Amino acid sequence: MNDKFLQLNSNLFNYIQSVSLREPEILTQLREETNTLPGSIMQIAPEQGQFMALLVQLMEAKKTLDIGVFTGYSSLVVALALPEDGVVIACDTDEKATSVAQRYWKLAQVENKIQLHLAPALETLDKLIETGQSNSFDFAFIDADKRNYGNYYERALKLLRPGGLIAVDNVLWFGRVVDDSDTDKRTIAIRDFNQKLHQDSRVQLSLLPIADGLTLARKN
């Protein structure tokens, strides 16, 4: 199987970015500011954001979920890709980190497209379901606390329309998913989540080795 994939080194990675990455200046500024903050490792990679934006545009999505906002890169990259009447329902509990996000959403003039819910994401998702919004979302991005990935996924799947797409970040967990000696509860949760999706007949599935691993699940 080794002849079926290309080993990616720094030179090749830099080349790929040099000929493909088209990061808007506002996203570059947000990424650079986030890199100076504690927890900056939680920010998604720019090539991942660009790929998600392309998916959103290909789907002609209008209604999306962002589960785990942090400083707002994923919300912003999706909002920029949405039409004027598009919306991102953004879920997080960190008031300090999301204050950075809100500042950049305003600078990018997309704050009207993003509805921030500062509450536990499961509460927000359950309220959306209770208010009759099941089967109405086009796209969902999950990048929050790993031990709740299964719970987020189930809610997102219920909220998505048939043909809608869920993208899940960190599914390779810095390579720790294949380290049998790693018994961290987050690692175990991601391993279990990956196995669950592999067996889930409700979706079409692909796990991509982009950034820290990105799973795409299309609702049947």
BELSUL-V19927 format. One record per pair of residues at least 4 apart in sequence whose ideal C-beta (glycine too) atoms are under 8 Angstrom apart, sorted by the first residue. I is the first residue (numbers start at 1). J is the second residue. If there is no record, write none. Layout:
# BELSUL-V19927
<<I,J> <I,J>>
This chain:
# BELSUL-V19927
<<1,5> <6,12> <8,12> <8,13> <9,13> <10,14> <11,15> <12,16> <13,17> <14,18> <15,19> <16,20> <16,47> <17,21> <17,46> <17,47> <20,47> <20,50> <21,46> <21,47> <21,50> <22,50> <23,27> <23,28> <23,31> <23,46> <23,49> <23,50> <24,28> <24,80> <24,108> <25,29> <26,30> <26,76> <26,104> <26,107> <26,108> <27,31> <27,46> <27,49> <27,73> <27,76> <27,77> <27,80> <28,32> <28,46> <29,33> <29,104> <30,34> <30,71> <30,72> <30,73> <30,76> <30,100> <30,104> <31,35> <31,43> <31,46> <31,73> <32,36> <33,37> <33,71> <33,100> <34,40> <34,43> <34,70> <34,71> <34,73> <34,100> <35,40> <35,43> <36,40> <37,71> <37,97> <37,100> <39,70> <39,97> <42,70> <42,143> <43,70> <43,71> <43,73> <44,48> <44,49> <44,73> <44,74> <44,143> <44,169> <44,211> <45,49> <45,210> <45,211> <45,212> <46,50> <47,51> <47,210> <47,211> <48,52> <48,169> <48,210> <48,211> <48,214> <49,53> <49,73> <49,74> <49,77> <50,54> <50,77> <51,55> <51,210> <51,214> <52,56> <52,74> <52,77> <52,78> <52,81> <52,141> <52,167> <53,57> <53,77> <53,78> <53,80> <53,81> <54,58> <54,81> <55,59> <55,139> <55,165> <55,167> <55,216> <56,61> <56,64> <56,78> <56,81> <56,82> <56,138> <56,139> <57,61> <57,81> <59,138> <59,139> <59,164> <59,165> <60,138> <61,81> <61,82> <61,86> <61,138> <61,139> <62,82> <62,83> <62,85> <62,86> <62,87> <62,138> <63,86> <63,87> <63,89> <63,136> <63,137> <63,138> <63,139> <64,78> <64,82> <64,86> <64,87> <64,88> <64,89> <64,137> <64,138> <64,139> <64,140> <64,141> <65,88> <65,89> <65,91> <65,125> <65,137> <65,139> <65,140> <65,141> <65,156> <65,159> <66,74> <66,75> <66,78> <66,88> <66,89> <66,90> <66,91> <66,140> <66,141> <67,91> <67,121> <67,125> <67,140> <67,141> <67,142> <67,143> <67,144> <67,152> <67,156> <68,74> <68,91> <68,92> <68,121> <68,141> <68,142> <68,143> <68,144> <68,145> <68,169> <69,74> <69,75> <69,90> <69,91> <69,92> <69,94> <69,97> <69,98> <69,101> <69,116> <70,74> <70,92> <70,94> <70,97> <70,98> <70,101> <70,143> <71,97> <71,98> <71,100> <71,101> <71,104> <72,76> <72,90> <72,98> <72,100> <72,101> <72,102> <72,104> <72,105> <73,77> <74,78> <74,141> <74,143> <75,79> <75,88> <75,90> <75,101> <75,105> <75,114> <76,80> <76,101> <76,104> <76,105> <76,108> <76,110> <76,114> <77,81> <78,82> <78,88> <78,139> <78,141> <79,86> <79,88> <79,105> <79,108> <79,110> <79,113> <79,114> <80,108> <80,110> <82,86> <82,87> <82,88> <82,113> <84,113> <86,113> <87,113> <87,114> <87,115> <88,113> <88,114> <88,115> <89,115> <89,117> <89,124> <89,128> <89,137> <90,98> <90,101> <90,114> <90,115> <90,116> <90,117> <91,117> <91,119> <91,121> <91,124> <91,125> <91,144> <92,97> <92,98> <92,116> <92,117> <92,118> <92,121> <92,144> <93,118> <93,119> <93,120> <93,121> <94,98> <95,99> <95,118> <96,100> <97,101> <98,102> <98,116> <98,118> <99,103> <100,104> <101,105> <101,116> <102,106> <102,111> <102,116> <103,107> <104,108> <105,110> <105,111> <105,114> <106,111> <110,114> <117,121> <117,124> <119,123> <119,124> <120,124> <121,125> <121,144> <121,148> <121,152> <122,126> <122,148> <122,151> <122,152> <122,155> <123,127> <124,128> <125,129> <125,152> <125,155> <125,156> <125,159> <126,130> <126,155> <127,131> <128,133> <128,134> <128,155> <128,159> <129,133> <129,134> <129,155> <129,158> <129,159> <133,137> <133,159> <134,158> <134,159> <135,158> <135,159> <135,160> <135,161> <135,162> <136,159> <136,161> <137,156> <137,159> <137,160> <137,161> <137,164> <138,160> <138,161> <138,164> <138,165> <139,160> <139,164> <139,165> <139,166> <139,167> <140,156> <140,159> <140,160> <140,164> <140,165> <140,166> <140,167> <141,166> <141,167> <141,168> <141,169> <142,149> <142,152> <142,153> <142,156> <142,166> <142,167> <142,168> <142,169> <143,168> <143,169> <143,170> <144,148> <144,149> <144,152> <146,170> <146,173> <146,186> <146,189> <146,190> <146,193> <147,185> <147,186> <147,189> <148,152> <149,153> <149,168> <149,189> <149,190> <149,193> <150,154> <150,189> <150,192> <150,193> <150,196> <151,155> <152,156> <153,157> <153,166> <153,168> <153,193> <153,196> <153,197> <153,217> <154,158> <155,159> <156,160> <156,166> <157,166> <157,202> <157,203> <157,217> <157,219> <160,164> <160,165> <160,166> <160,219> <161,219> <162,219> <162,220> <163,218> <163,219> <164,218> <164,219> <165,216> <165,217> <165,218> <165,219> <166,203> <166,215> <166,216> <166,217> <166,218> <166,219> <167,214> <167,215> <167,216> <168,193> <168,197> <168,214> <168,215> <168,216> <168,217> <169,211> <169,212> <169,213> <169,214> <170,190> <170,212> <170,213> <171,177> <171,190> <171,193> <171,194> <171,207> <171,212> <171,213> <171,214> <171,215> <172,177> <172,209> <172,212> <172,213> <173,177> <173,186> <173,187> <173,190> <173,212> <173,213> <174,212> <175,179> <176,182> <176,184> <176,187> <177,187> <177,190> <177,191> <177,194> <177,213> <179,187> <182,187> <183,187> <183,188> <184,188> <185,189> <186,190> <187,191> <188,192> <189,193> <190,194> <191,195> <192,196> <193,197> <194,198> <194,207> <194,215> <195,199> <196,200> <197,203> <197,205> <197,215> <197,217> <198,205> <200,205> <200,217> <201,220> <202,219> <202,220> <203,217> <203,218> <203,219> <203,220> <204,217> <204,218> <204,220> <205,215> <205,216> <205,217> <205,218> <206,215> <206,216> <207,213> <207,214> <207,215> <207,216> <208,213> <208,214> <208,215> <208,216> <209,213> <210,214>>
